[in-house]
Amino acid sequence: MARKKHEHIIKSVVQGSIAEELGIEPGDKLLAIDGQEIEDIFDYQFYVEDEEIVVLIEKENGEQWELEIEKDADEQLGLEFGQGLMDEYRSCRNKCMFCFIDQMPEGMRDTLYFKDDDSRLSFLQGNYVTLTNMSEHDIERIIRYRLEPINISFQTTNPQLRCKMLHNRFAGDALKKVDRLFEGGIEMNGQIVLCKGENDGEELERSIKDLTAYIPLLRSVSVVPVGLTKFRDGLYPLEPFTKEDAKEVLSVIHKWQDRIYEEYGIHFIHAGDEWYLLADEEVPEEERYDGYLQLENGVGMLRLLFEEFTEGYQQLVGDSRREELSIATGKLAYPYISAMAEKIEEKFPNVKIHVFCIRNDFFGERITVSGLITGQDLMAQLQGETLGSRLLLPCNMLKTDEDVFLDDFTVRQVSDALQVPIDIVKSSGQDFIDAVLGEG
């Protein structure tokens, strides 16, 4: 099937840039560079790096300009486009039995229902892709432009089981694309969303064993428990993991970590932090995480937070400052946040910190991460509590770069409802110390 023709409308032109000097204007279209059609931002950045290029522009009246440009190798043209990728995002074609978006309630903002499965977002933003959306053309571009690391949702290396779990008859064959990436020298990270009775037990052992064949280019694989909300009517029947299940999963992972470390010098397979909460076990020491390769996937976040806090705490000199304040977090981080708050109170005896564990009533109590706590749960559960002079909330509760919770309540609305100023805390342990002590 022929690929679509790409025409990129220029949204704006940087003042004083090469593009402005040549008379390129907002509304013009970029058609090609050096005779090559530009598919997306990666093509654009690749071709624009040359010192001598020929740019084909179509004006709004349909007239085409062929512009010969000489410039420095690192000098940009000054063109800005409406979409970050210069192309539409690719949506997921699978119907995964574990899909979190399928478990979202109705009536939320449209962007929360978009299922991406775009290898370009894997490179740019760290998103995980299933490979089912990836063509041979995509593979060639990833290798040519060195778009690495690519983050891959494996789930299982059993082709038949993968077809079942992703509800896509091509999902098993898609695993062969890993071989192409490996042969092309592309670094990868992996993920396994574990579903009870499906890809756990012997299937998990098989997957770990199979994936070790891609070391060292496959740098890490995380195992995370399926997230089950209360909105699962009509979906595949999945059961939650128990404490005993979690202990068994951790036993398998730790066994393989030791085996792989002995042979390759890395631990490779990692358990998401939620397993340790469910098993009522302490998260591993820092050395087990191989440099925290999968923080964004919830692997090692609690250990890193506590290590950063400990380092900053050792430098603190207590004083007689006086304040009463509060912190709200999810069930997963609550024991660690509470321990950190107690340590600060030891050095600052006149500082009183109330730490609240917010139950996720919106999605259901099985959801324990603070990043999925809504404004309405905060307001309902903190109403009437002693909050002190300030309420601290972690930044991952909010939409990126906006003061908006998942349910579209704003920080101002929550602050007004609770009658307390809200401070948003960045993610590091030092940020936590600075926020509590009012020094951020």
NORURTA-V388735 format. One record per residue. N is the residue number from 1. RES is the residue in one letter. OMEGA is omega as a letter, one per 20 degrees, with the letter a starting at -180 (NA if undefined). Layout:
n=N res=RES omega=OMEGA
n=N res=RES omega=OMEGA
This chain:
n=1 res=M omega=a
n=2 res=A omega=r
n=3 res=R omega=a
n=4 res=K omega=r
n=5 res=K omega=a
n=6 res=H omega=r
n=7 res=E omega=a
n=8 res=H omega=r
n=9 res=I omega=a
n=10 res=I omega=a
n=11 res=K omega=a
n=12 res=S omega=a
n=13 res=V omega=a
n=14 res=V omega=a
n=15 res=Q omega=r
n=16 res=G omega=a
n=17 res=S omega=r
n=18 res=I omega=a
n=19 res=A omega=r
n=20 res=E omega=r
n=21 res=E omega=a
n=22 res=L omega=r
n=23 res=G omega=r
n=24 res=I omega=a
n=25 res=E omega=r
n=26 res=P omega=a
n=27 res=G omega=r
n=28 res=D omega=r
n=29 res=K omega=r
n=30 res=L omega=a
n=31 res=L omega=a
n=32 res=A omega=r
n=33 res=I omega=a
n=34 res=D omega=r
n=35 res=G omega=a
n=36 res=Q omega=r
n=37 res=E omega=a
n=38 res=I omega=a
n=39 res=E omega=a
n=40 res=D omega=a
n=41 res=I omega=a
n=42 res=F omega=r
n=43 res=D omega=a
n=44 res=Y omega=a
n=45 res=Q omega=r
n=46 res=F omega=a
n=47 res=Y omega=a
n=48 res=V omega=a
n=49 res=E omega=a
n=50 res=D omega=a
n=51 res=E omega=r
n=52 res=E omega=a
n=53 res=I omega=r
n=54 res=V omega=a
n=55 res=V omega=r
n=56 res=L omega=a
n=57 res=I omega=r
n=58 res=E omega=r
n=59 res=K omega=a
n=60 res=E omega=r
n=61 res=N omega=r
n=62 res=G omega=r
n=63 res=E omega=a
n=64 res=Q omega=r
n=65 res=W omega=r
n=66 res=E omega=a
n=67 res=L omega=r
n=68 res=E omega=a
n=69 res=I omega=r
n=70 res=E omega=a
n=71 res=K omega=r
n=72 res=D omega=a
n=73 res=A omega=a
n=74 res=D omega=a
n=75 res=E omega=r
n=76 res=Q omega=r
n=77 res=L omega=a
n=78 res=G omega=r
n=79 res=L omega=r
n=80 res=E omega=a
n=81 res=F omega=a
n=82 res=G omega=a
n=83 res=Q omega=a
n=84 res=G omega=r
n=85 res=L omega=a
n=86 res=M omega=a
n=87 res=D omega=r
n=88 res=E omega=r
n=89 res=Y omega=r
n=90 res=R omega=a
n=91 res=S omega=a
n=92 res=C omega=r
n=93 res=R omega=a
n=94 res=N omega=r
n=95 res=K omega=a
n=96 res=C omega=r
n=97 res=M omega=a
n=98 res=F omega=a
n=99 res=C omega=a
n=100 res=F omega=a
n=101 res=I omega=r
n=102 res=D omega=a
n=103 res=Q omega=r
n=104 res=M omega=r
n=105 res=P omega=r
n=106 res=E omega=r
n=107 res=G omega=r
n=108 res=M omega=a
n=109 res=R omega=a
n=110 res=D omega=a
n=111 res=T omega=a
n=112 res=L omega=a
n=113 res=Y omega=a
n=114 res=F omega=r
n=115 res=K omega=r
n=116 res=D omega=r
n=117 res=D omega=a
n=118 res=D omega=a
n=119 res=S omega=r
n=120 res=R omega=r
n=121 res=L omega=r
n=122 res=S omega=r
n=123 res=F omega=a
n=124 res=L omega=a
n=125 res=Q omega=r
n=126 res=G omega=r
n=127 res=N omega=r
n=128 res=Y omega=a
n=129 res=V omega=a
n=130 res=T omega=a
n=131 res=L omega=a
n=132 res=T omega=a
n=133 res=N omega=a
n=134 res=M omega=r
n=135 res=S omega=r
n=136 res=E omega=r
n=137 res=H omega=r
n=138 res=D omega=r
n=139 res=I omega=a
n=140 res=E omega=a
n=141 res=R omega=r
n=142 res=I omega=a
n=143 res=I omega=a
n=144 res=R omega=a
n=145 res=Y omega=a
n=146 res=R omega=r
n=147 res=L omega=a
n=148 res=E omega=i
n=149 res=P omega=r
n=150 res=I omega=a
n=151 res=N omega=a
n=152 res=I omega=r
n=153 res=S omega=a
n=154 res=F omega=a
n=155 res=Q omega=r
n=156 res=T omega=r
n=157 res=T omega=r
n=158 res=N omega=a
n=159 res=P omega=a
n=160 res=Q omega=r
n=161 res=L omega=r
n=162 res=R omega=r
n=163 res=C omega=r
n=164 res=K omega=a
n=165 res=M omega=a
n=166 res=L omega=a
n=167 res=H omega=a
n=168 res=N omega=a
n=169 res=R omega=r
n=170 res=F omega=a
n=171 res=A omega=r
n=172 res=G omega=r
n=173 res=D omega=a
n=174 res=A omega=r
n=175 res=L omega=r
n=176 res=K omega=r
n=177 res=K omega=r
n=178 res=V omega=r
n=179 res=D omega=r
n=180 res=R omega=r
n=181 res=L omega=r
n=182 res=F omega=r
n=183 res=E omega=r
n=184 res=G omega=r
n=185 res=G omega=a
n=186 res=I omega=r
n=187 res=E omega=a
n=188 res=M omega=r
n=189 res=N omega=a
n=190 res=G omega=r
n=191 res=Q omega=r
n=192 res=I omega=r
n=193 res=V omega=a
n=194 res=L omega=r
n=195 res=C omega=a
n=196 res=K omega=r
n=197 res=G omega=a
n=198 res=E omega=a
n=199 res=N omega=r
n=200 res=D omega=r
n=201 res=G omega=a
n=202 res=E omega=r
n=203 res=E omega=r
n=204 res=L omega=r
n=205 res=E omega=r
n=206 res=R omega=a
n=207 res=S omega=r
n=208 res=I omega=a
n=209 res=K omega=a
n=210 res=D omega=a
n=211 res=L omega=r
n=212 res=T omega=r
n=213 res=A omega=a
n=214 res=Y omega=r
n=215 res=I omega=j
n=216 res=P omega=a
n=217 res=L omega=r
n=218 res=L omega=a
n=219 res=R omega=a
n=220 res=S omega=r
n=221 res=V omega=r
n=222 res=S omega=r
n=223 res=V omega=a
n=224 res=V omega=r
n=225 res=P omega=r
n=226 res=V omega=r
n=227 res=G omega=a
n=228 res=L omega=r
n=229 res=T omega=r
n=230 res=K omega=a
n=231 res=F omega=a
n=232 res=R omega=r
n=233 res=D omega=r
n=234 res=G omega=a
n=235 res=L omega=a
n=236 res=Y omega=a
n=237 res=P omega=r
n=238 res=L omega=a
n=239 res=E omega=r
n=240 res=P omega=r
n=241 res=F omega=r
n=242 res=T omega=r
n=243 res=K omega=r
n=244 res=E omega=r
n=245 res=D omega=a
n=246 res=A omega=r
n=247 res=K omega=r
n=248 res=E omega=r
n=249 res=V omega=a
n=250 res=L omega=r
n=251 res=S omega=r
n=252 res=V omega=a
n=253 res=I omega=a
n=254 res=H omega=r
n=255 res=K omega=a
n=256 res=W omega=r
n=257 res=Q omega=a
n=258 res=D omega=a
n=259 res=R omega=a
n=260 res=I omega=r
n=261 res=Y omega=a
n=262 res=E omega=a
n=263 res=E omega=a
n=264 res=Y omega=a
n=265 res=G omega=r
n=266 res=I omega=a
n=267 res=H omega=r
n=268 res=F omega=a
n=269 res=I omega=a
n=270 res=H omega=r
n=271 res=A omega=r
n=272 res=G omega=a
n=273 res=D omega=a
n=274 res=E omega=r
n=275 res=W omega=a
n=276 res=Y omega=r
n=277 res=L omega=a
n=278 res=L omega=a
n=279 res=A omega=a
n=280 res=D omega=r
n=281 res=E omega=r
n=282 res=E omega=r
n=283 res=V omega=a
n=284 res=P omega=r
n=285 res=E omega=a
n=286 res=E omega=a
n=287 res=E omega=a
n=288 res=R omega=a
n=289 res=Y omega=r
n=290 res=D omega=r
n=291 res=G omega=r
n=292 res=Y omega=a
n=293 res=L omega=a
n=294 res=Q omega=r
n=295 res=L omega=a
n=296 res=E omega=r
n=297 res=N omega=r
n=298 res=G omega=a
n=299 res=V omega=r
n=300 res=G omega=a
n=301 res=M omega=a
n=302 res=L omega=r
n=303 res=R omega=a
n=304 res=L omega=r
n=305 res=L omega=a
n=306 res=F omega=r
n=307 res=E omega=r
n=308 res=E omega=r
n=309 res=F omega=a
n=310 res=T omega=r
n=311 res=E omega=r
n=312 res=G omega=a
n=313 res=Y omega=a
n=314 res=Q omega=r
n=315 res=Q omega=a
n=316 res=L omega=r
n=317 res=V omega=a
n=318 res=G omega=r
n=319 res=D omega=a
n=320 res=S omega=r
n=321 res=R omega=a
n=322 res=R omega=r
n=323 res=E omega=r
n=324 res=E omega=a
n=325 res=L omega=a
n=326 res=S omega=r
n=327 res=I omega=r
n=328 res=A omega=a
n=329 res=T omega=r
n=330 res=G omega=a
n=331 res=K omega=a
n=332 res=L omega=a
n=333 res=A omega=a
n=334 res=Y omega=a
n=335 res=P omega=a
n=336 res=Y omega=r
n=337 res=I omega=r
n=338 res=S omega=r
n=339 res=A omega=r
n=340 res=M omega=r
n=341 res=A omega=r
n=342 res=E omega=r
n=343 res=K omega=r
n=344 res=I omega=r
n=345 res=E omega=r
n=346 res=E omega=a
n=347 res=K omega=a
n=348 res=F omega=a
n=349 res=P omega=r
n=350 res=N omega=r
n=351 res=V omega=r
n=352 res=K omega=a
n=353 res=I omega=r
n=354 res=H omega=r
n=355 res=V omega=a
n=356 res=F omega=r
n=357 res=C omega=a
n=358 res=I omega=r
n=359 res=R omega=a
n=360 res=N omega=r
n=361 res=D omega=a
n=362 res=F omega=a
n=363 res=F omega=a
n=364 res=G omega=a
n=365 res=E omega=r
n=366 res=R omega=r
n=367 res=I omega=a
n=368 res=T omega=a
n=369 res=V omega=a
n=370 res=S omega=a
n=371 res=G omega=r
n=372 res=L omega=r
n=373 res=I omega=a
n=374 res=T omega=r
n=375 res=G omega=a
n=376 res=Q omega=r
n=377 res=D omega=r
n=378 res=L omega=a
n=379 res=M omega=a
n=380 res=A omega=a
n=381 res=Q omega=r
n=382 res=L omega=r
n=383 res=Q omega=r
n=384 res=G omega=r
n=385 res=E omega=r
n=386 res=T omega=a
n=387 res=L omega=r
n=388 res=G omega=a
n=389 res=S omega=a
n=390 res=R omega=r
n=391 res=L omega=r
n=392 res=L omega=r
n=393 res=L omega=r
n=394 res=P omega=a
n=395 res=C omega=a
n=396 res=N omega=r
n=397 res=M omega=a
n=398 res=L omega=r
n=399 res=K omega=a
n=400 res=T omega=r
n=401 res=D omega=r
n=402 res=E omega=r
n=403 res=D omega=a
n=404 res=V omega=r
n=405 res=F omega=a
n=406 res=L omega=a
n=407 res=D omega=r
n=408 res=D omega=r
n=409 res=F omega=r
n=410 res=T omega=r
n=411 res=V omega=r
n=412 res=R omega=a
n=413 res=Q omega=r
n=414 res=V omega=r
n=415 res=S omega=a
n=416 res=D omega=a
n=417 res=A omega=a
n=418 res=L omega=r
n=419 res=Q omega=r
n=420 res=V omega=r
n=421 res=P omega=a
n=422 res=I omega=r
n=423 res=D omega=r
n=424 res=I omega=a
n=425 res=V omega=r
n=426 res=K omega=a
n=427 res=S omega=a
n=428 res=S omega=r
n=429 res=G omega=r
n=430 res=Q omega=r
n=431 res=D omega=r
n=432 res=F omega=r
n=433 res=I omega=a
n=434 res=D omega=a
n=435 res=A omega=a
n=436 res=V omega=a
n=437 res=L omega=r
n=438 res=G omega=a
n=439 res=E omega=a
n=440 res=G omega=NA
